[in-house]
């Protein structure tokens, strides 16, 4: 059996905002969203930490940016490997006296 899927990010956001607005007691909000009080408070802490980082000017690299960055690294490595392969072939031909 697979692991139970947790609440979506939107659902977590709704729960955290309800908690921050103090619309209801935390226990009641947690019960409504089917999670423990501890999970609700952890979501709140993660939400606030993310907001603090954003206000400090720290940018997270998104999946698209990270993918592009890794793709560029791969392309550069492929280029270097290609150059080294050509150099090795030339050196082997020189060693074998073919050039």
C-alpha positions in Angstrom: 0.0 0.0 0.0 1.2 3.5 -0.7 1.6 6.3 1.7 -1.5 8.5 2.4 -1.4 11.7 0.4 -1.3 14.8 2.6 -3.2 18.0 2.2 -2.4 20.2 -0.8 -0.4 23.3 -0.5 -3.5 25.4 -0.9 -5.3 23.5 1.9 -2.3 24.0 4.2 -2.3 27.7 3.4 -6.0 28.0 4.2 -5.4 26.2 7.6 -2.3 28.4 8.4 -4.2 31.6 7.5 -7.1 30.5 9.7 -4.7 29.9 12.5 -2.9 33.3 12.1 -6.2 35.1 11.9 -7.3 33.4 15.1 -10.6 32.5 13.5 -11.0 29.5 15.8 -8.9 27.6 18.4 -5.9 25.7 16.8 -7.4 22.4 17.9 -10.6 23.1 16.0 -8.8 24.2 12.9 -6.6 21.1 13.0 -9.6 18.8 13.4 -11.4 20.6 10.5 -8.3 19.9 8.2 -7.8 16.4 9.6 -4.3 17.0 11.0 -2.7 17.2 14.4 -2.1 20.4 16.3 1.6 19.8 15.9 1.3 19.6 12.1 -0.7 22.8 12.0 1.9 24.6 14.1 4.8 23.2 11.9 3.0 24.5 8.8 2.7 27.9 10.4 6.4 27.9 11.3 7.4 26.9 7.8 5.1 29.5 6.3 6.5 32.3 8.5 10.1 31.2 7.8 9.5 31.3 4.1 8.0 34.8 4.4 10.9 36.0 6.4 13.4 34.7 3.9 11.5 36.4 1.1 11.5 39.7 3.0 15.3 39.3 3.6 15.7 39.2 -0.2 16.7 35.5 -0.3 15.3 34.0 -3.5 14.7 30.3 -3.8 15.6 28.8 -7.1 12.5 27.3 -8.7 12.4 24.0 -10.3 12.6 25.6 -13.8 15.7 27.7 -12.9 17.4 24.7 -11.3 16.7 22.5 -14.3 18.1 25.1 -16.7 21.2 25.5 -14.5 21.8 21.8 -14.3 21.2 21.5 -18.1 23.9 24.1 -18.7 26.3 22.2 -16.5 25.6 19.0 -18.4 26.1 20.7 -21.7 29.5 22.2 -20.6 30.6 18.8 -19.3 29.6 17.1 -22.6 31.6 19.8 -24.5 34.7 19.2 -22.4 34.3 15.4 -22.7 34.0 15.7 -26.5 37.2 17.8 -26.6 39.1 15.4 -24.4 37.9 12.5 -26.6 39.2 14.2 -29.8 42.5 14.9 -28.0 42.9 11.3 -26.9 42.2 10.0 -30.4 44.9 12.4 -31.9 47.4 11.3 -29.2 46.7 7.6 -29.9 47.3 8.2 -33.6 50.5 10.0 -32.9 51.6 7.2 -30.6 50.8 4.6 -33.2 52.7 6.6 -35.8 49.7 7.2 -38.0 50.2 11.0 -38.0 
